[in-house]
């Protein structure tokens, strides 16, 4: 079968499904109706979806007539707490929005499922379709791994429509593609006193200010300048009265980086501890590893994917997108099995499509959806043929 031609013939179906899922988004952890609709779409193809037991989302398998490896195609299915302002005829019917393009991921994967279902006689092995919840929550991949989504799998493919890349270009760059994402919550405990007598207390606000400033030294003085890192404090809360030294300040923030160890947390604890001791306060740090770096480090799998794209669209299809400091929980899969992560350009200024991911005006050039379908199907077929 000519996969690209079949994807082109399926374009009306792919676009229709994208618009359906776009109109009824559900937040991370609440993808109940989305899961049901995907399951029904798969049943209409003759597949047997298996819903996860403890979380939303599902898997379904396409078994080739010949034995072989198992490759996973992953699509995330959750939306964002964003009020849509696109003016599209199929805009969200509620207060949420598929502002990151997961509606497109669902539709492209459904298209690939139809193609691969029709190619069973030529498949050497199994294609597992994974529709994953809660990517935006940062915990969906971990949850479905615990549900067995990768059991017996040999490799995984993921993709993302991306608003800073021009349609119809595709990025399949080797190496680091997205950063690790860590979240932290820091409590500073002091001792209350009157504002006129701070020496009788331990000022949690003064300590918090010193700690916030000192933590930036982790980026500027304790990190190699060629190793990207961002440390952002997004929330500070403390104090109850203008003339009272407070005994508690709460700080929350995020760190984005490309390290694969826990050295940043260790360095933060060293800095916080030193400042806290000097200012006579105590502290508690809750440090959470949301995602690790997305790294196309599996050369064989990445090469198969690039060759699949070349065979479909030619060398001119490739874009090189700079490495992003944003994150993706696809990284958890890459810690378990080989895989590759791609980006499909979605912007088209000539059509007035210029917004990017997470914006309330984000839209995609729907002409690229059939390409995403074709690439997923071609990669799966080629991987199983090796």
C-alpha positions in Angstrom: 0.0 0.0 0.0 1.1 3.6 -0.8 0.9 5.0 2.7 1.0 8.6 1.7 -1.7 8.2 -0.9 -3.9 6.4 1.6 -3.3 9.2 4.2 -4.3 11.8 1.6 -7.5 9.9 0.8 -8.3 9.8 4.6 -7.8 13.6 5.0 -11.5 14.4 5.3 -11.9 11.7 8.0 -8.8 13.0 9.9 -9.9 16.6 9.8 -13.5 15.7 10.8 -12.2 13.8 13.9 -9.8 16.6 14.8 -12.7 19.1 14.7 -14.9 16.8 16.8 -12.3 16.3 19.6 -11.4 20.0 19.4 -15.1 21.0 20.2 -15.3 18.9 23.4 -12.0 19.2 25.3 -11.4 17.7 28.8 -8.7 18.5 31.3 -6.0 16.3 32.5 -7.4 13.5 34.7 -10.9 14.1 33.4 -10.8 12.6 29.9 -13.7 10.3 30.4 -15.8 11.2 27.4 -12.8 11.6 25.2 -11.7 8.1 26.1 -15.1 6.7 25.3 -15.2 8.4 21.9 -11.7 7.2 20.9 -12.7 3.7 21.9 -15.8 3.8 19.7 -13.7 5.2 16.8 -11.4 2.2 17.2 -14.2 -0.3 17.4 -15.6 1.0 14.1 -12.2 0.0 12.6 -12.6 -3.5 13.9 -10.1 -3.0 16.8 -10.6 -4.0 20.4 -9.7 -1.1 22.7 -8.6 -1.8 26.2 -9.3 1.0 28.7 -6.9 1.5 31.5 -8.2 0.4 34.9 -7.2 3.2 37.2 -6.8 6.2 34.8 -8.4 7.5 31.6 -7.0 6.6 28.2 -6.6 3.3 26.4 -4.6 1.0 24.2 -5.5 -1.0 21.2 -3.3 -3.4 19.2 -3.0 -4.2 15.5 -1.5 -7.6 15.0 0.3 -8.4 11.8 0.0 -11.8 10.2 3.7 -12.5 10.9 5.4 -12.5 14.3 7.8 -9.8 15.2 8.5 -6.8 17.5 5.9 -4.5 19.1 6.0 -0.8 18.4 3.9 1.8 20.3 2.4 4.9 18.7 1.5 7.4 21.4 -1.0 10.3 21.3 -1.9 12.5 24.3 -5.6 13.4 24.7 -6.0 16.1 27.4 -6.7 19.8 27.0 -5.9 23.0 28.9 -7.7 25.3 31.2 -7.8 28.0 28.6 -10.8 29.9 27.2 -10.7 29.6 23.4 -10.6 32.8 21.3 -10.1 31.4 17.8 -13.6 32.1 16.4 -13.5 28.7 14.7 -16.8 27.1 13.7 -15.9 24.0 15.7 -14.5 25.9 18.7 -14.7 24.5 22.2 -18.2 24.2 23.7 -16.9 24.5 27.2 -14.4 26.7 29.2 -11.4 24.5 28.2 -9.4 24.3 25.0 -7.2 22.0 23.0 -4.7 24.8 22.9 -1.7 22.5 22.6 -2.9 20.5 19.7 -3.7 17.2 21.4 -6.9 17.0 19.3 -4.7 16.8 16.3 -2.6 14.1 17.9 -5.8 12.0 18.4 -6.9 12.5 14.9 -3.6 11.8 13.3 -3.3 8.6 15.3 -6.8 7.5 14.3 -5.8 8.0 10.7 -2.7 5.9 11.2 -4.8 3.2 12.9 -7.0 2.9 9.8 -4.0 2.6 7.5 -2.2 0.1 9.6 -5.4 -2.0 10.1 -5.6 -2.3 6.4 -2.0 -3.4 6.2 -2.1 -6.3 8.6 -1.0 -8.9 6.1 2.2 -6.9 5.6 3.0 -6.3 9.2 5.8 -8.2 10.9 4.7 -7.9 14.5 2.3 -5.6 16.5 1.4 -1.9 16.5 0.1 -0.8 19.9 -1.9 2.4 19.8 -1.6 4.3 23.0 -4.0 7.2 23.8 -2.5 8.8 26.9 -4.2 11.0 29.5 -2.8 13.8 31.6 0.2 14.9 29.6 -0.4 18.5 30.7 -0.6 17.3 34.2 2.9 15.8 33.9 1.9 12.4 35.3 0.0 10.7 32.5 3.0 8.8 31.1 4.0 7.5 34.5 0.4 6.4 35.2 0.0 4.4 32.0 3.4 2.8 32.3 2.2 1.5 35.7 -1.0 0.3 33.9 1.2 -1.8 31.5 1.2 0.4 28.4 4.8 -0.5 27.6 4.7 -4.2 28.6 6.5 -6.2 26.0 7.1 -3.2 23.7 10.3 -2.7 21.8 10.1 1.0 20.8 7.8 4.0 20.9 7.0 6.9 18.6 5.6 10.3 19.6 4.8 13.5 17.8 3.7 17.1 18.5 2.2 19.8 16.3 4.2 22.9 17.0 3.3 26.5 16.3 6.8 27.9 15.8 7.5 25.6 13.0 6.1 26.3 9.5 3.8 23.9 7.9 4.5 21.4 6.3 8.0 21.0 7.7 8.8 18.3 10.2 11.6 18.2 12.9 13.2 14.9 13.7 16.5 16.2 15.1 18.7 13.9 17.0 19.8 14.7 20.6 18.0 16.8 23.2 14.7 18.2 22.1 12.9 19.3 25.3 14.0 20.0 28.8 13.5 18.3 32.1 10.8 19.9 34.3 11.1 19.9 38.1 8.7 21.6 40.5 9.5 22.7 44.0 7.8 24.0 47.1 9.8 25.7 49.8 8.6 26.6 53.3 10.6 29.1 55.3 9.9 29.0 59.1 10.8 32.0 61.2 9.8 33.5 64.5 7.2 36.2 64.8 8.0 39.6 66.3 6.8 43.2 66.2 8.0 45.1 63.1 9.7 47.6 65.4 11.8 44.8 67.1 13.0 42.4 64.4 15.9 41.3 66.5 13.5 39.5 68.7 12.3 37.2 65.9 13.6 35.4 62.8 12.3 37.2 59.7 10.9 34.6 57.2 10.4 37.3 54.5 14.0 38.6 54.6 15.2 35.0 54.5 12.9 34.2 51.5 14.2 37.2 49.6 17.8 36.2 50.2 17.1 32.6 49.2 15.3 33.6 46.0 18.3 35.8 45.0 20.8 33.2 46.0 19.1 30.4 44.1 19.8 32.3 40.8 23.5 31.7 41.5 22.8 28.1 40.8 22.2 29.2 37.2 24.8 31.9 36.8 27.7 30.6 39.0 27.3 26.9 39.7 26.2 25.7 36.3 28.3 25.5 33.1 27.3 28.4 30.8 26.9 26.0 27.8 24.4 23.8 29.8 21.0 25.5 29.5 19.1 26.0 32.8 16.2 28.2 33.9 15.1 28.5 37.5 11.9 30.5 38.0 10.1 31.5 41.2 6.4 31.7 40.3 4.8 32.2 43.7 5.7 33.8 47.0 3.2 34.0 49.9 3.9 35.2 53.4 2.9 37.6 56.1 -0.4 38.7 57.7 0.2 42.2 59.0 2.2 45.2 57.8 3.9 45.7 61.1 4.6 42.0 62.1 7.6 39.9 61.3 6.1 36.8 59.7 7.0 33.3 60.8 6.2 31.5 57.5 6.8 32.1 53.8 5.8 29.7 51.0 7.8 29.8 47.8 7.0 27.7 44.6 8.9 27.5 41.4 10.2 25.4 38.5 13.6 24.4 37.2 14.2 23.5 33.5 17.4 21.8 32.5 19.0 18.8 30.7 20.6 16.9 33.5 19.6 13.3 34.1 20.7 13.1 37.7 19.5 14.8 41.0 22.4 17.2 41.3 20.3 20.4 40.9 18.1 19.4 43.9 21.3 18.7 45.9 22.7 22.1 45.0 19.5 23.9 45.9 19.4 22.2 49.3 23.0 23.3 49.9 22.3 27.0 49.0 19.0 27.1 50.9 20.6 25.5 54.0 23.5 28.0 54.0 21.3 31.1 53.7 18.7 29.7 56.2 21.4 29.0 58.8 22.9 32.5 58.4 19.4 34.1 58.9 18.4 31.8 61.8 15.3 30.2 60.0 14.4 26.6 59.3 13.1 25.3 56.0 11.4 22.4 54.2 11.8 21.6 50.5 9.5 19.4 48.5 11.2 18.8 45.1 9.2 17.0 42.4 10.6 15.4 39.2 7.8 16.0 36.7 9.6 15.2 33.5 13.1 14.2 32.3 14.7 15.6 29.1 13.2 14.4 25.8 16.3 13.1 24.0 16.4 11.5 20.6 19.4 9.5 21.6 18.4 6.2 20.1 20.2 6.5 16.8 18.7 3.5 15.1 15.1 4.4 15.9 15.7 8.1 15.0 17.3 7.0 11.7 14.3 4.8 10.8 12.0 7.8 11.5 14.0 10.2 9.4 14.2 7.7 6.5 10.4 7.2 6.7 9.9 10.9 6.4 12.3 11.1 3.5 10.6 8.3 1.7 7.3 10.1 2.1 8.1 13.7 1.5 11.7 14.0 0.4 14.7 15.7 2.1 13.1 19.1 1.8 10.6 18.3 4.6 13.1 18.6 7.4 13.2 21.6 9.7 15.6 22.0 12.6 13.8 23.5 15.6 16.1 24.8 18.4 16.0 22.7 21.6 13.1 23.8 23.8 13.1 24.6 27.5 9.5 23.4 27.7 8.9 19.7 28.7 7.0 16.6 27.8 6.2 13.5 29.8 7.1 11.4 26.7 10.5 11.5 28.4 9.3 8.8 30.9 8.8 6.3 28.0 12.3 7.0 26.8 13.6 5.9 30.2 12.0 2.5 29.6 12.4 1.7 25.9 14.0 3.2 22.8 11.9 5.8 21.0 11.8 9.0 18.9 9.9 12.3 19.2 9.0 14.5 16.3 7.5 17.9 15.7 5.1 18.7 12.9 5.0 22.4 11.9 1.5 23.8 12.2 1.8 27.6 11.4 0.9 29.1 8.1 1.0 32.9 7.9 -0.5 32.9 4.4 -3.6 31.3 6.0 -3.5 33.6 9.0 -2.4 30.7 11.3 0.3 32.3 13.4 -0.5 31.4 17.1 1.5 29.0 19.0 0.9 26.3 21.6 -0.9 27.2 24.8 -2.3 30.4 23.4 -6.1 31.0 23.4 -5.9 31.7 19.6 -3.8 28.6 18.7 -4.9 26.9 15.5 -3.2 24.5 13.1 -2.9 24.3 9.3 -5.1 21.2 8.9 -3.3 20.3 5.7 -0.4 18.9 7.8 -2.6 16.4 9.6 -2.5 13.8 6.8 1.3 14.1 6.9 1.3 13.3 10.6 -0.8 10.3 9.9 1.4 9.1 7.1 4.6 9.5 9.1 3.3 7.6 12.1 2.1 4.7 9.9 5.2 4.6 7.8 7.5 4.6 10.9 5.6 1.8 12.4 5.6 -0.3 9.2 9.3 0.4 8.7 10.3 -0.3 12.2 8.6 -3.7 12.2 10.2 -4.5 8.9 13.8 -4.1 10.2 
